[in-house]
Amino acid sequence: MKLNELSPGKGSNKSKKRVGRGSGSGLGKTSGRGHTGQKSRAGSKSMKGFEGGQMPLIRKLPKRGFNNKFATIYQIVNVQDLNSFKEKSIINQQVLKESGLIRNLRDKLKVLGKGELKKALTVEAHKFSKTAKEKIEKAKGSLKEI
């Protein structure tokens, strides 16, 4: 096989629809747009959620709750998840990201106290829960608040 012998697979390349080329073509006169109406006009576009002038559902439904844009978002890791690391290793956001326990480094890190810790580790985080502090110190590890 040579480069000049290559051709696209059968049915993979489709020719462009040529509209408005006479009644015999099947797409003449109204060019496949039906007769009158908003969508038959040139440049017709309606906004997302438009329901033909009827009050859109999104505007009918009541608003609920409150979203605080100033709230601090924490990536959460439990003490039991730290057992997968080697003894006496330093655990920080970068290490947790590489291991897949947290998703991004922009958010702050909080360690919670679910489960048991069986290894002495040095844990660096923005916040620790009371039980997480106790469990890390009980396992003869140390903690550092960033």
CNS distance restraints for C-alpha pairs under 8 A (distance, minus, plus):
assign (resid   1 and name CA) (resid   5 and name CA) 6.49 0.50 0.50
assign (resid   1 and name CA) (resid   6 and name CA) 7.56 0.50 0.50
assign (resid   2 and name CA) (resid   6 and name CA) 6.83 0.50 0.50
assign (resid   8 and name CA) (resid  12 and name CA) 6.59 0.50 0.50
assign (resid   8 and name CA) (resid  13 and name CA) 7.09 0.50 0.50
assign (resid   9 and name CA) (resid  13 and name CA) 7.75 0.50 0.50
assign (resid  18 and name CA) (resid  27 and name CA) 7.65 0.50 0.50
assign (resid  19 and name CA) (resid  27 and name CA) 5.17 0.50 0.50
assign (resid  19 and name CA) (resid  28 and name CA) 6.15 0.50 0.50
assign (resid  19 and name CA) (resid  31 and name CA) 5.10 0.50 0.50
assign (resid  19 and name CA) (resid  32 and name CA) 7.39 0.50 0.50
assign (resid  20 and name CA) (resid  27 and name CA) 5.86 0.50 0.50
assign (resid  20 and name CA) (resid  28 and name CA) 4.20 0.50 0.50
assign (resid  20 and name CA) (resid  29 and name CA) 5.92 0.50 0.50
assign (resid  20 and name CA) (resid  30 and name CA) 7.11 0.50 0.50
assign (resid  20 and name CA) (resid  31 and name CA) 4.99 0.50 0.50
assign (resid  21 and name CA) (resid  25 and name CA) 6.39 0.50 0.50
assign (resid  21 and name CA) (resid  27 and name CA) 6.95 0.50 0.50
assign (resid  21 and name CA) (resid  28 and name CA) 5.28 0.50 0.50
assign (resid  21 and name CA) (resid  29 and name CA) 7.99 0.50 0.50
assign (resid  22 and name CA) (resid  26 and name CA) 7.76 0.50 0.50
assign (resid  22 and name CA) (resid  27 and name CA) 7.25 0.50 0.50
assign (resid  22 and name CA) (resid  28 and name CA) 4.47 0.50 0.50
assign (resid  22 and name CA) (resid  29 and name CA) 6.68 0.50 0.50
assign (resid  23 and name CA) (resid  27 and name CA) 6.64 0.50 0.50
assign (resid  23 and name CA) (resid  28 and name CA) 4.43 0.50 0.50
assign (resid  23 and name CA) (resid  29 and name CA) 6.31 0.50 0.50
assign (resid  24 and name CA) (resid  28 and name CA) 7.18 0.50 0.50
assign (resid  27 and name CA) (resid  31 and name CA) 4.77 0.50 0.50
assign (resid  27 and name CA) (resid  32 and name CA) 5.55 0.50 0.50
assign (resid  28 and name CA) (resid  32 and name CA) 7.54 0.50 0.50
assign (resid  30 and name CA) (resid  34 and name CA) 6.02 0.50 0.50
assign (resid  30 and name CA) (resid  35 and name CA) 6.43 0.50 0.50
assign (resid  33 and name CA) (resid  39 and name CA) 7.28 0.50 0.50
assign (resid  33 and name CA) (resid  40 and name CA) 5.25 0.50 0.50
assign (resid  34 and name CA) (resid  40 and name CA) 6.70 0.50 0.50
assign (resid  35 and name CA) (resid  40 and name CA) 6.73 0.50 0.50
assign (resid  36 and name CA) (resid  40 and name CA) 5.88 0.50 0.50
assign (resid  36 and name CA) (resid  41 and name CA) 7.87 0.50 0.50
assign (resid  37 and name CA) (resid  41 and name CA) 7.09 0.50 0.50
assign (resid  38 and name CA) (resid  44 and name CA) 6.58 0.50 0.50
assign (resid  39 and name CA) (resid  44 and name CA) 5.57 0.50 0.50
assign (resid  39 and name CA) (resid  45 and name CA) 7.53 0.50 0.50
assign (resid  40 and name CA) (resid  44 and name CA) 7.37 0.50 0.50
assign (resid  46 and name CA) (resid  50 and name CA) 6.31 0.50 0.50
assign (resid  49 and name CA) (resid  56 and name CA) 6.50 0.50 0.50
assign (resid  49 and name CA) (resid  57 and name CA) 7.97 0.50 0.50
assign (resid  49 and name CA) (resid  58 and name CA) 7.69 0.50 0.50
assign (resid  50 and name CA) (resid  56 and name CA) 6.37 0.50 0.50
assign (resid  51 and name CA) (resid  55 and name CA) 7.09 0.50 0.50
assign (resid  51 and name CA) (resid  56 and name CA) 5.83 0.50 0.50
assign (resid  55 and name CA) (resid  59 and name CA) 6.84 0.50 0.50
assign (resid  55 and name CA) (resid  60 and name CA) 6.98 0.50 0.50
assign (resid  56 and name CA) (resid  60 and name CA) 6.54 0.50 0.50
assign (resid  57 and name CA) (resid  61 and name CA) 6.41 0.50 0.50
assign (resid  72 and name CA) (resid 107 and name CA) 7.83 0.50 0.50
assign (resid  72 and name CA) (resid 108 and name CA) 7.72 0.50 0.50
assign (resid  73 and name CA) (resid 107 and name CA) 5.83 0.50 0.50
assign (resid  73 and name CA) (resid 108 and name CA) 6.53 0.50 0.50
assign (resid  74 and name CA) (resid 107 and name CA) 5.58 0.50 0.50
assign (resid  74 and name CA) (resid 108 and name CA) 4.76 0.50 0.50
assign (resid  74 and name CA) (resid 109 and name CA) 5.32 0.50 0.50
assign (resid  74 and name CA) (resid 110 and name CA) 6.01 0.50 0.50
assign (resid  75 and name CA) (resid 102 and name CA) 6.24 0.50 0.50
assign (resid  75 and name CA) (resid 103 and name CA) 7.64 0.50 0.50
assign (resid  75 and name CA) (resid 104 and name CA) 7.97 0.50 0.50
assign (resid  75 and name CA) (resid 107 and name CA) 6.17 0.50 0.50
assign (resid  75 and name CA) (resid 108 and name CA) 6.01 0.50 0.50
assign (resid  75 and name CA) (resid 109 and name CA) 4.87 0.50 0.50
assign (resid  75 and name CA) (resid 110 and name CA) 6.14 0.50 0.50
assign (resid  76 and name CA) (resid 102 and name CA) 7.40 0.50 0.50
assign (resid  76 and name CA) (resid 109 and name CA) 6.13 0.50 0.50
assign (resid  76 and name CA) (resid 110 and name CA) 5.09 0.50 0.50
assign (resid  76 and name CA) (resid 111 and name CA) 5.98 0.50 0.50
assign (resid  76 and name CA) (resid 112 and name CA) 6.99 0.50 0.50
assign (resid  77 and name CA) (resid  81 and name CA) 6.81 0.50 0.50
assign (resid  77 and name CA) (resid 101 and name CA) 7.03 0.50 0.50
assign (resid  77 and name CA) (resid 102 and name CA) 7.46 0.50 0.50
assign (resid  77 and name CA) (resid 109 and name CA) 7.62 0.50 0.50
assign (resid  77 and name CA) (resid 110 and name CA) 6.41 0.50 0.50
assign (resid  77 and name CA) (resid 111 and name CA) 4.99 0.50 0.50
assign (resid  77 and name CA) (resid 112 and name CA) 6.15 0.50 0.50
assign (resid  78 and name CA) (resid  82 and name CA) 7.27 0.50 0.50
assign (resid  78 and name CA) (resid 111 and name CA) 5.63 0.50 0.50
assign (resid  78 and name CA) (resid 112 and name CA) 4.71 0.50 0.50
assign (resid  78 and name CA) (resid 113 and name CA) 5.78 0.50 0.50
assign (resid  78 and name CA) (resid 114 and name CA) 5.42 0.50 0.50
assign (resid  78 and name CA) (resid 115 and name CA) 7.24 0.50 0.50
assign (resid  78 and name CA) (resid 132 and name CA) 7.99 0.50 0.50
assign (resid  79 and name CA) (resid  83 and name CA) 7.56 0.50 0.50
assign (resid  79 and name CA) (resid 111 and name CA) 6.69 0.50 0.50
assign (resid  79 and name CA) (resid 112 and name CA) 6.15 0.50 0.50
assign (resid  79 and name CA) (resid 113 and name CA) 5.31 0.50 0.50
assign (resid  79 and name CA) (resid 114 and name CA) 5.81 0.50 0.50
assign (resid  79 and name CA) (resid 115 and name CA) 6.00 0.50 0.50
assign (resid  79 and name CA) (resid 116 and name CA) 6.39 0.50 0.50
assign (resid  79 and name CA) (resid 117 and name CA) 5.96 0.50 0.50
assign (resid  79 and name CA) (resid 132 and name CA) 6.43 0.50 0.50
assign (resid  79 and name CA) (resid 135 and name CA) 7.77 0.50 0.50
assign (resid  79 and name CA) (resid 136 and name CA) 7.79 0.50 0.50
assign (resid  80 and name CA) (resid 113 and name CA) 7.82 0.50 0.50
assign (resid  80 and name CA) (resid 114 and name CA) 6.31 0.50 0.50
assign (resid  80 and name CA) (resid 115 and name CA) 4.63 0.50 0.50
assign (resid  80 and name CA) (resid 116 and name CA) 5.31 0.50 0.50
assign (resid  80 and name CA) (resid 117 and name CA) 5.72 0.50 0.50
assign (resid  81 and name CA) (resid 101 and name CA) 7.94 0.50 0.50
assign (resid  82 and name CA) (resid 117 and name CA) 7.08 0.50 0.50
assign (resid  83 and name CA) (resid 117 and name CA) 6.11 0.50 0.50
assign (resid  83 and name CA) (resid 118 and name CA) 6.46 0.50 0.50
assign (resid  83 and name CA) (resid 119 and name CA) 6.57 0.50 0.50
assign (resid  85 and name CA) (resid  89 and name CA) 7.10 0.50 0.50
assign (resid  86 and name CA) (resid 119 and name CA) 7.79 0.50 0.50
assign (resid  87 and name CA) (resid 119 and name CA) 5.54 0.50 0.50
assign (resid  87 and name CA) (resid 120 and name CA) 5.81 0.50 0.50
assign (resid  87 and name CA) (resid 121 and name CA) 6.22 0.50 0.50
assign (resid  88 and name CA) (resid 119 and name CA) 7.38 0.50 0.50
assign (resid  88 and name CA) (resid 120 and name CA) 5.38 0.50 0.50
assign (resid  88 and name CA) (resid 121 and name CA) 4.68 0.50 0.50
assign (resid  88 and name CA) (resid 122 and name CA) 6.59 0.50 0.50
assign (resid  88 and name CA) (resid 141 and name CA) 7.65 0.50 0.50
assign (resid  89 and name CA) (resid 121 and name CA) 5.53 0.50 0.50
assign (resid  89 and name CA) (resid 122 and name CA) 6.25 0.50 0.50
assign (resid  90 and name CA) (resid 121 and name CA) 6.30 0.50 0.50
assign (resid  90 and name CA) (resid 122 and name CA) 4.74 0.50 0.50
assign (resid  90 and name CA) (resid 123 and name CA) 6.03 0.50 0.50
assign (resid  90 and name CA) (resid 124 and name CA) 7.55 0.50 0.50
assign (resid  91 and name CA) (resid  95 and name CA) 6.00 0.50 0.50
assign (resid  91 and name CA) (resid  96 and name CA) 6.99 0.50 0.50
assign (resid  91 and name CA) (resid 121 and name CA) 7.16 0.50 0.50
assign (resid  91 and name CA) (resid 122 and name CA) 5.99 0.50 0.50
assign (resid  91 and name CA) (resid 123 and name CA) 4.75 0.50 0.50
assign (resid  91 and name CA) (resid 124 and name CA) 6.02 0.50 0.50
assign (resid  92 and name CA) (resid  96 and name CA) 6.30 0.50 0.50
assign (resid  92 and name CA) (resid 123 and name CA) 6.24 0.50 0.50
assign (resid  92 and name CA) (resid 124 and name CA) 4.93 0.50 0.50
assign (resid  92 and name CA) (resid 125 and name CA) 6.53 0.50 0.50
assign (resid  93 and name CA) (resid  97 and name CA) 6.07 0.50 0.50
assign (resid  93 and name CA) (resid 102 and name CA) 7.83 0.50 0.50
assign (resid  93 and name CA) (resid 105 and name CA) 6.56 0.50 0.50
assign (resid  93 and name CA) (resid 109 and name CA) 7.03 0.50 0.50
assign (resid  93 and name CA) (resid 124 and name CA) 7.58 0.50 0.50
assign (resid  93 and name CA) (resid 125 and name CA) 7.30 0.50 0.50
assign (resid  94 and name CA) (resid  98 and name CA) 6.30 0.50 0.50
assign (resid  94 and name CA) (resid 105 and name CA) 7.34 0.50 0.50
assign (resid  95 and name CA) (resid  99 and name CA) 6.29 0.50 0.50
assign (resid  96 and name CA) (resid 100 and name CA) 6.17 0.50 0.50
assign (resid  96 and name CA) (resid 101 and name CA) 5.31 0.50 0.50
assign (resid  96 and name CA) (resid 102 and name CA) 5.92 0.50 0.50
assign (resid  97 and name CA) (resid 101 and name CA) 6.03 0.50 0.50
assign (resid  97 and name CA) (resid 102 and name CA) 5.13 0.50 0.50
assign (resid  97 and name CA) (resid 103 and name CA) 6.15 0.50 0.50
assign (resid  97 and name CA) (resid 104 and name CA) 6.80 0.50 0.50
assign (resid  97 and name CA) (resid 105 and name CA) 7.38 0.50 0.50
assign (resid 108 and name CA) (resid 125 and name CA) 7.73 0.50 0.50
assign (resid 108 and name CA) (resid 126 and name CA) 6.03 0.50 0.50
assign (resid 109 and name CA) (resid 125 and name CA) 5.34 0.50 0.50
assign (resid 109 and name CA) (resid 126 and name CA) 5.30 0.50 0.50
assign (resid 109 and name CA) (resid 127 and name CA) 6.55 0.50 0.50
assign (resid 110 and name CA) (resid 125 and name CA) 6.08 0.50 0.50
assign (resid 110 and name CA) (resid 126 and name CA) 5.96 0.50 0.50
assign (resid 110 and name CA) (resid 127 and name CA) 4.69 0.50 0.50
assign (resid 110 and name CA) (resid 128 and name CA) 5.61 0.50 0.50
assign (resid 110 and name CA) (resid 129 and name CA) 7.64 0.50 0.50
assign (resid 111 and name CA) (resid 125 and name CA) 7.00 0.50 0.50
assign (resid 111 and name CA) (resid 127 and name CA) 6.47 0.50 0.50
assign (resid 111 and name CA) (resid 128 and name CA) 4.88 0.50 0.50
assign (resid 111 and name CA) (resid 129 and name CA) 6.39 0.50 0.50
assign (resid 111 and name CA) (resid 132 and name CA) 6.44 0.50 0.50
assign (resid 112 and name CA) (resid 128 and name CA) 6.28 0.50 0.50
assign (resid 112 and name CA) (resid 129 and name CA) 5.28 0.50 0.50
assign (resid 112 and name CA) (resid 131 and name CA) 7.22 0.50 0.50
assign (resid 112 and name CA) (resid 132 and name CA) 5.28 0.50 0.50
assign (resid 113 and name CA) (resid 129 and name CA) 6.47 0.50 0.50
assign (resid 113 and name CA) (resid 130 and name CA) 7.59 0.50 0.50
assign (resid 113 and name CA) (resid 131 and name CA) 4.93 0.50 0.50
assign (resid 113 and name CA) (resid 132 and name CA) 3.89 0.50 0.50
assign (resid 113 and name CA) (resid 133 and name CA) 7.68 0.50 0.50
assign (resid 113 and name CA) (resid 135 and name CA) 7.07 0.50 0.50
assign (resid 114 and name CA) (resid 132 and name CA) 7.58 0.50 0.50
assign (resid 116 and name CA) (resid 135 and name CA) 7.00 0.50 0.50
assign (resid 117 and name CA) (resid 135 and name CA) 6.48 0.50 0.50
assign (resid 117 and name CA) (resid 136 and name CA) 6.67 0.50 0.50
assign (resid 117 and name CA) (resid 139 and name CA) 6.36 0.50 0.50
assign (resid 118 and name CA) (resid 139 and name CA) 6.15 0.50 0.50
assign (resid 119 and name CA) (resid 139 and name CA) 5.96 0.50 0.50
assign (resid 119 and name CA) (resid 140 and name CA) 7.75 0.50 0.50
assign (resid 119 and name CA) (resid 141 and name CA) 7.40 0.50 0.50
assign (resid 120 and name CA) (resid 136 and name CA) 7.33 0.50 0.50
assign (resid 120 and name CA) (resid 139 and name CA) 5.35 0.50 0.50
assign (resid 120 and name CA) (resid 140 and name CA) 5.14 0.50 0.50
assign (resid 120 and name CA) (resid 141 and name CA) 4.13 0.50 0.50
assign (resid 120 and name CA) (resid 142 and name CA) 7.57 0.50 0.50
assign (resid 121 and name CA) (resid 136 and name CA) 7.44 0.50 0.50
assign (resid 121 and name CA) (resid 140 and name CA) 7.70 0.50 0.50
assign (resid 121 and name CA) (resid 141 and name CA) 4.63 0.50 0.50
assign (resid 121 and name CA) (resid 142 and name CA) 6.35 0.50 0.50
assign (resid 122 and name CA) (resid 141 and name CA) 5.67 0.50 0.50
assign (resid 122 and name CA) (resid 142 and name CA) 4.75 0.50 0.50
assign (resid 122 and name CA) (resid 143 and name CA) 5.58 0.50 0.50
assign (resid 122 and name CA) (resid 144 and name CA) 7.52 0.50 0.50
assign (resid 123 and name CA) (resid 141 and name CA) 7.84 0.50 0.50
assign (resid 123 and name CA) (resid 142 and name CA) 6.41 0.50 0.50
assign (resid 123 and name CA) (resid 143 and name CA) 4.79 0.50 0.50
assign (resid 123 and name CA) (resid 144 and name CA) 6.18 0.50 0.50
assign (resid 124 and name CA) (resid 143 and name CA) 5.95 0.50 0.50
assign (resid 124 and name CA) (resid 144 and name CA) 4.76 0.50 0.50
assign (resid 124 and name CA) (resid 145 and name CA) 5.89 0.50 0.50
assign (resid 124 and name CA) (resid 146 and name CA) 6.46 0.50 0.50
assign (resid 125 and name CA) (resid 143 and name CA) 7.88 0.50 0.50
assign (resid 125 and name CA) (resid 144 and name CA) 6.55 0.50 0.50
assign (resid 125 and name CA) (resid 145 and name CA) 5.29 0.50 0.50
assign (resid 125 and name CA) (resid 146 and name CA) 5.63 0.50 0.50
assign (resid 126 and name CA) (resid 145 and name CA) 5.24 0.50 0.50
assign (resid 126 and name CA) (resid 146 and name CA) 4.92 0.50 0.50
assign (resid 127 and name CA) (resid 145 and name CA) 6.36 0.50 0.50
assign (resid 127 and name CA) (resid 146 and name CA) 7.94 0.50 0.50
assign (resid 128 and name CA) (resid 132 and name CA) 6.02 0.50 0.50
assign (resid 128 and name CA) (resid 133 and name CA) 6.17 0.50 0.50
assign (resid 128 and name CA) (resid 145 and name CA) 7.91 0.50 0.50
assign (resid 129 and name CA) (resid 133 and name CA) 6.33 0.50 0.50
assign (resid 130 and name CA) (resid 134 and name CA) 6.48 0.50 0.50
assign (resid 131 and name CA) (resid 135 and name CA) 6.14 0.50 0.50
assign (resid 132 and name CA) (resid 136 and name CA) 6.14 0.50 0.50
assign (resid 133 and name CA) (resid 137 and name CA) 6.19 0.50 0.50
assign (resid 133 and name CA) (resid 143 and name CA) 7.45 0.50 0.50
assign (resid 134 and name CA) (resid 138 and name CA) 5.94 0.50 0.50
assign (resid 135 and name CA) (resid 139 and name CA) 6.24 0.50 0.50
assign (resid 136 and name CA) (resid 140 and name CA) 6.62 0.50 0.50
assign (resid 136 and name CA) (resid 141 and name CA) 5.24 0.50 0.50
assign (resid 136 and name CA) (resid 142 and name CA) 6.58 0.50 0.50
assign (resid 136 and name CA) (resid 143 and name CA) 7.35 0.50 0.50
assign (resid 137 and name CA) (resid 141 and name CA) 5.16 0.50 0.50
assign (resid 137 and name CA) (resid 142 and name CA) 6.11 0.50 0.50
assign (resid 137 and name CA) (resid 143 and name CA) 7.87 0.50 0.50
